[in-house]
């Protein structure tokens, strides 16, 4: 069994193309001894657009952009790449591998090439299972730091090498090989076939998704109950009081705490106040300590007064 760790760099990704310009890989035996390590540089046949999602400085390639014109195009190197990825005796892995597999798929479609057909592991996903944390992504450098793996971002093959060292470190921690690591965390491999990509999964990740779904359903149920309660109670609004003519809005976190929210609604209407479900239309926005986010921002941008939950409660005492 061999392990192939790979990383891809692109000149610019769109919905229809990835313009792959570098395929870096590190091929090892099952003891993580390096058999081959290199960058396959590719003429992307298109301009470079290397900005991040904010349109600011993104990827910086360690090559002169003009160099890429002298390298083979993707169709000219695809069989070399295919041979590495589709070898039956090789376990393929990367960091956030789904992204790189999608790039391969985009370029295959772009040049009307046959689909790739291989299964793949993801060291980021393995790490997330290892620490049982699925609510966020982990950068390659951060995982390397956490596992005491030396990492210097430079070329695609260097990222592939770091990915290999991360896999090796996790195997050492668990005293097993790469396949044993996947088995320990009950991880199923991702797969690309006939241009269709299936993401890898695990028992722990499936449980996490179920819990996320359950909590979402509970939040939706609480919001409906609160909305219905407000609609009923507003009919009892007093004609006069300290909140007469004032529109109050609660943060979502407060509305989910149904007993407190209901109690405050009763008191608000008893003082002739109005409740607004839209933060941008309120005069007073009631928040919990530490709250940030678009809802509060919308209220403040529209000149609402921000009042903490404790302060708002004290008004009625």
Buried (B, 14 or more C-beta within 10 A) or exposed (E): EBBBBBBBBBBBBEEEBBBBBBBBBBBBEEEBEEEEBBBBBBBBBBEBBBEEEEEEEEBEBEBEEEEBEEBEBBBEBBEEBBEBBBBEEBBBBBBBBBBBBBBBBBBBBBEEBEBBEBBBBBBBBBBBBBEEEBEEEBEBBEBBEBBEBEBEBBBBBBBBBBBBBBBBBBBEEEEBBBBEBBEBBEBBBBBBEEEEBBBBBBEBBEEBEEEEEEEEEEBEEBBEBBEEBBEEBBEEBEEEBEBEEBBBBBBBBBBBBBEBBBEBBEBBBBBBBBBBEEBBBBBBBBBBEEBEEEBBEBBBEBEBEBBEBEEBBEBBE
